[in-house]
Amino acid sequence: MTCDGPRTRVYCLYDEDAIDGSDAKEDSLGYDPLEGDWAVSLPCPKDDLAWVERALSAKSKRITVRDMSSTVGESQSSATKAQTFTIDIEAFLRP
C-alpha cells in the first residue's frame, strides 16, 4: 500500500464507537504518509470556511478545506475546465 495513488481515505470512529474502540483498526501503515506529493482536503461548514481556510493556509499548502456540501475533488476551476472543454472532431477523425 502506498500513498502515491489519487486518493487515500481515513475513516474515523465517533461518539460511543470511539469510546468503545472495538471497531478500530489501528494497524501501522506500510509506507511513510509524508513522502511524495500529497494533499489533505477537509470538509468544513460553509459559515466557517473563510477563517479555517486562512488559518490552514498560514500553516501548510498541502492541507485545504472545502464546503462540506461539495463533492471531493469538485472545485471552481475544475467546473470551469469541464465547461470549456472542446474536441476538434476533424483532427480526432484524421487517419
N, CA, C and O of each residue as an XYZ file, in Angstrom:
380
protein
N       0.846     -1.179      0.000
C       0.000      0.000      0.000
C       0.892      1.242      0.000
O       1.821      1.354      0.800
N       0.602      2.146     -0.885
C       1.336      3.402     -0.933
C       0.372      4.565     -0.913
O      -0.842      4.384     -1.010
N       0.905      5.729     -0.789
C       0.085      6.935     -0.807
C       0.280      7.674     -2.127
O       0.017      8.873     -2.218
N       0.745      6.951     -3.153
C       1.025      7.568     -4.450
C      -0.201      7.631     -5.348
O      -0.144      8.258     -6.406
N      -1.293      7.012     -4.969
C      -2.495      6.979     -5.798
C      -3.264      8.281     -5.717
O      -2.837      9.234     -5.065
N      -4.406      8.309     -6.391
C      -5.186      9.538     -6.445
C      -5.836      9.907     -5.110
O      -6.110     11.081     -4.860
N      -6.084      8.914     -4.254
C      -6.783      9.248     -3.011
C      -6.550      8.169     -1.964
O      -6.628      6.977     -2.261
N      -6.269      8.586     -0.759
C      -6.204      7.698      0.391
C      -7.282      8.157      1.351
O      -7.365      9.345      1.664
N      -8.091      7.257      1.812
C      -9.179      7.615      2.723
C      -8.838      7.200      4.147
O      -8.231      6.155      4.382
N      -9.239      8.037      5.084
C      -9.072      7.762      6.502
C     -10.460      7.751      7.110
O     -11.196      8.732      7.007
N     -10.815      6.662      7.733
C     -12.121      6.534      8.359
C     -11.981      6.717      9.859
O     -11.010      6.258     10.461
N     -12.945      7.383     10.457
C     -12.894      7.707     11.876
C     -14.087      7.115     12.607
O     -15.136      6.863     12.016
N     -13.909      6.902     13.891
C     -14.995      6.476     14.765
C     -15.397      7.658     15.636
O     -14.543      8.435     16.063
N     -16.690      7.797     15.900
C     -17.210      8.920     16.684
C     -18.100      8.436     17.813
O     -18.588      7.306     17.805
N     -18.299      9.300     18.769
C     -19.220      9.080     19.885
C     -18.907      7.779     20.625
O     -17.752      7.521     20.964
N     -19.924      6.965     20.874
C     -19.744      5.728     21.643
C     -18.796      4.747     20.952
O     -18.046      4.028     21.612
N     -18.836      4.725     19.617
C     -17.938      3.826     18.878
C     -16.474      4.180     19.137
O     -15.630      3.290     19.240
N     -16.173      5.459     19.241
C     -14.795      5.889     19.510
C     -14.385      5.545     20.931
O     -13.240      5.166     21.181
N     -15.319      5.677     21.857
C     -15.012      5.361     23.265
C     -14.786      3.868     23.426
O     -13.831      3.442     24.076
N     -15.671      3.075     22.828
C     -15.571      1.616     22.902
C     -14.318      1.132     22.174
O     -13.538      0.360     22.733
N     -14.121      1.570     20.954
C     -12.920      1.240     20.195
C     -12.849     -0.165     19.646
O     -11.830     -0.540     19.067
N     -13.889     -0.954     19.806
C     -13.824     -2.342     19.342
C     -13.791     -2.452     17.813
O     -13.314     -3.455     17.282
N     -14.289     -1.442     17.101
C     -14.259     -1.465     15.639
C     -13.031     -0.765     15.065
O     -12.892     -0.662     13.846
N     -12.150     -0.289     15.919
C     -10.966      0.442     15.452
C      -9.979     -0.518     14.788
O      -9.757     -1.633     15.260
N      -9.403     -0.061     13.698
C      -8.357     -0.825     13.004
C      -7.128      0.067     12.995
O      -6.962      0.899     12.103
N      -6.290     -0.105     13.965
C      -5.137      0.766     14.136
C      -3.849      0.090     13.706
O      -2.835      0.171     14.399
N      -3.888     -0.573     12.571
C      -2.691     -1.207     12.043
C      -1.700     -0.128     11.638
O      -2.091      0.971     11.244
N      -0.424     -0.445     11.736
C       0.583      0.523     11.303
C       0.566      0.621      9.788
O       0.210     -0.334      9.098
N       0.953      1.776      9.280
C       0.992      1.987      7.838
C       2.220      1.303      7.250
O       3.265      1.226      7.895
N       2.089      0.816      6.040
C       3.200      0.149      5.359
C       4.008      1.104      4.504
O       4.768      0.675      3.636
N       3.848      2.412      4.747
C       4.533      3.427      3.958
C       4.654      4.689      4.804
O       4.014      4.814      5.848
N       5.481      5.618      4.343
C       5.618      6.906      5.022
C       4.592      7.864      4.426
O       4.740      8.269      3.273
N       3.565      8.236      5.173
C       2.496      9.069      4.610
C       2.917     10.503      4.296
O       2.173     11.235      3.643
N       4.090     10.908      4.749
C       4.538     12.274      4.497
C       5.483     12.390      3.309
O       5.927     13.489      2.978
N       5.798     11.263      2.661
C       6.649     11.293      1.475
C       5.819     11.576      0.236
O       4.619     11.303      0.207
N       6.450     12.116     -0.770
C       5.802     12.291     -2.066
C       4.902     13.515     -2.137
O       4.923     14.389     -1.271
N       4.128     13.540     -3.179
C       3.227     14.649     -3.457
C       1.852     14.311     -2.889
O       1.142     13.474     -3.447
N       1.473     14.946     -1.799
C       0.203     14.638     -1.157
C      -0.510     15.909     -0.738
O       0.094     16.977     -0.634
N      -1.786     15.774     -0.502
C      -2.603     16.881     -0.007
C      -3.753     16.303      0.799
O      -4.158     15.160      0.585
N      -4.275     17.087      1.720
C      -5.416     16.691      2.536
C      -6.515     17.726      2.325
O      -6.276     18.931      2.405
N      -7.711     17.239      2.057
C      -8.875     18.107      1.890
C      -9.864     17.783      3.009
O     -10.306     16.642      3.145
N     -10.203     18.786      3.801
C     -11.096     18.581      4.942
C     -12.453     19.229      4.697
O     -12.519     20.354      4.202
N     -13.535     18.535      5.038
C     -14.851     19.155      4.916
C     -15.045     20.179      6.029
O     -14.551     19.995      7.142
N     -15.765     21.256      5.727
C     -15.945     22.337      6.696
C     -17.317     22.984      6.470
O     -17.738     23.145      5.324
N     -18.015     23.356      7.544
C     -19.280     24.081      7.362
C     -19.036     25.387      6.610
O     -18.021     26.050      6.822
N     -19.961     25.750      5.738
C     -19.805     26.925      4.887
C     -19.552     28.199      5.694
O     -18.783     29.058      5.264
N     -20.190     28.328      6.853
C     -20.020     29.526      7.683
C     -18.606     29.676      8.241
O     -18.176     30.791      8.534
N     -17.885     28.574      8.390
C     -16.534     28.602      8.958
C     -15.444     28.538      7.894
O     -14.260     28.655      8.207
N     -15.839     28.355      6.648
C     -14.884     28.100      5.578
C     -13.794     29.167      5.444
O     -12.617     28.828      5.320
N     -14.160     30.429      5.466
C     -13.186     31.514      5.239
C     -12.097     31.536      6.305
O     -10.913     31.583      5.973
N     -12.478     31.502      7.575
C     -11.455     31.615      8.621
C     -10.625     30.347      8.735
O      -9.433     30.426      9.036
N     -11.221     29.173      8.504
C     -10.453     27.925      8.553
C      -9.451     27.898      7.407
O      -8.305     27.483      7.581
N      -9.891     28.342      6.235
C      -9.003     28.403      5.075
C      -7.806     29.321      5.347
O      -6.670     28.972      5.026
N      -8.060     30.489      5.935
C      -6.964     31.420      6.272
C      -6.009     30.801      7.283
O      -4.791     30.889      7.131
N      -6.562     30.181      8.307
C      -5.721     29.588      9.357
C      -4.854     28.460      8.808
O      -3.671     28.372      9.138
N      -5.430     27.598      7.972
C      -4.660     26.486      7.422
C      -3.629     26.937      6.403
O      -2.532     26.381      6.349
N      -3.962     27.936      5.592
C      -3.010     28.386      4.574
C      -1.767     29.006      5.203
O      -0.704     29.028      4.582
N      -1.890     29.506      6.425
C      -0.728     30.049      7.128
C       0.207     28.934      7.597
O       1.388     29.178      7.848
N      -0.320     27.707      7.714
C       0.472     26.575      8.218
C       1.018     25.676      7.117
O       2.152     25.204      7.199
N       0.201     25.437      6.078
C       0.609     24.493      5.043
C      -0.222     24.689      3.782
O      -1.398     25.047      3.852
N       0.392     24.454      2.639
C      -0.326     24.492      1.361
C      -0.912     23.121      1.029
O      -1.730     23.001      0.118
N      -0.504     22.103      1.754
C      -0.976     20.746      1.481
C      -2.315     20.435      2.126
O      -2.981     19.479      1.729
N      -2.724     21.224      3.114
C      -3.999     20.988      3.798
C      -4.971     22.084      3.393
O      -4.728     23.267      3.628
N      -6.078     21.673      2.779
C      -7.084     22.621      2.325
C      -8.444     22.228      2.895
O      -8.631     21.116      3.388
N      -9.380     23.157      2.816
C     -10.745     22.876      3.253
C     -11.691     23.085      2.082
O     -11.388     23.802      1.129
N     -12.846     22.435      2.182
C     -13.877     22.573      1.162
C     -15.229     22.626      1.865
O     -15.378     22.136      2.985
N     -16.197     23.217      1.206
C     -17.554     23.247      1.721
C     -18.014     21.794      1.884
O     -17.920     21.001      0.947
N     -18.500     21.460      3.050
C     -18.856     20.073      3.314
C     -20.017     19.579      2.451
O     -20.270     18.376      2.394
N     -20.716     20.477      1.789
C     -21.796     20.041      0.897
C     -21.297     19.766     -0.516
O     -22.062     19.285     -1.353
N     -20.019     20.065     -0.802
C     -19.470     19.809     -2.131
C     -18.876     18.408     -2.202
O     -18.611     17.774     -1.180
N     -18.677     17.948     -3.409
C     -18.101     16.631     -3.648
C     -16.581     16.737     -3.605
O     -16.022     17.750     -4.025
N     -15.915     15.716     -3.107
C     -14.454     15.703     -3.070
C     -13.929     15.828     -4.481
O     -14.376     15.117     -5.381
N     -12.969     16.742     -4.684
C     -12.381     16.943     -5.998
C     -13.097     18.003     -6.808
O     -12.590     18.437     -7.842
N     -14.261     18.426     -6.359
C     -15.011     19.456     -7.069
C     -14.458     20.820     -6.688
O     -14.279     21.113     -5.506
N     -14.193     21.632     -7.659
C     -13.719     22.984     -7.386
C     -14.188     23.895     -8.501
O     -14.635     23.431     -9.550
N     -14.085     25.160     -8.277
C     -14.497     26.117     -9.298
C     -13.664     25.958    -10.562
O     -14.197     26.030    -11.669
N     -12.355     25.742    -10.405
C     -11.500     25.609    -11.586
C     -11.827     24.350    -12.372
O     -11.816     24.381    -13.603
N     -12.118     23.232    -11.693
C     -12.452     22.015    -12.434
C     -13.810     22.138    -13.090
O     -14.021     21.596    -14.175
N     -14.746     22.847    -12.451
C     -16.053     23.060    -13.069
C     -15.903     23.933    -14.312
O     -16.562     23.693    -15.324
N     -15.040     24.944    -14.239
C     -14.807     25.819    -15.385
C     -14.150     25.045    -16.515
O     -14.538     25.195    -17.673
N     -13.156     24.215    -16.195
C     -12.482     23.419    -17.217
C     -13.466     22.495    -17.915
O     -13.401     22.328    -19.133
N     -14.377     21.894    -17.160
C     -15.353     20.985    -17.746
C     -16.271     21.725    -18.706
O     -16.685     21.162    -19.719
N     -16.587     22.949    -18.411
C     -17.485     23.718    -19.263
C     -16.783     24.215    -20.521
O     -17.438     24.408    -21.545
N     -15.480     24.428    -20.476
C     -14.771     24.985    -21.622
C     -14.063     23.929    -22.460
O     -13.397     24.269    -23.438
N     -14.192     22.668    -22.101
C     -13.530     21.588    -22.823
C     -14.206     21.372    -24.166
O     -15.426     21.229    -24.234
N     -13.412     21.349    -25.240
C     -13.938     21.078    -26.579
C     -13.054     20.058    -27.273
O     -11.876     19.908    -26.950
N     -13.647     19.361    -28.235
C     -12.908     18.364    -29.016
C     -12.924     18.795    -30.479
O     -13.972     19.139    -31.026
N     -11.754     18.772    -31.098
C     -11.642     19.050    -32.527
C     -11.940     17.740    -33.255
O     -11.059     16.897    -33.426
N     -13.181     17.582    -33.676
C     -13.636     16.332    -34.288
C     -12.844     16.009    -35.558
O     -12.473     14.855    -35.769
N     -12.582     16.993    -36.393
C     -11.842     16.741    -37.643
C     -10.444     16.205    -37.351
O      -9.996     15.259    -38.000
N      -9.759     16.795    -36.390
C      -8.424     16.331    -36.033
C      -8.494     14.938    -35.402
O      -7.605     14.114    -35.618
N      -9.518     14.680    -34.645
C      -9.676     13.392    -33.979
C      -9.919     12.265    -34.995
O      -9.425     11.150    -34.825
N     -10.684     12.569    -36.051
C     -11.040     11.540    -37.028
C     -10.024     11.384    -38.152
O     -10.140     10.465    -38.963
N      -9.019     12.280    -38.213
C      -7.982     12.156    -39.243
C      -7.215     10.862    -39.089
O      -6.859     10.481    -37.974
N      -6.944     10.151    -40.239
C      -6.169      8.886    -40.159
C      -4.708      9.129    -39.861
O      -3.932      8.179    -39.762
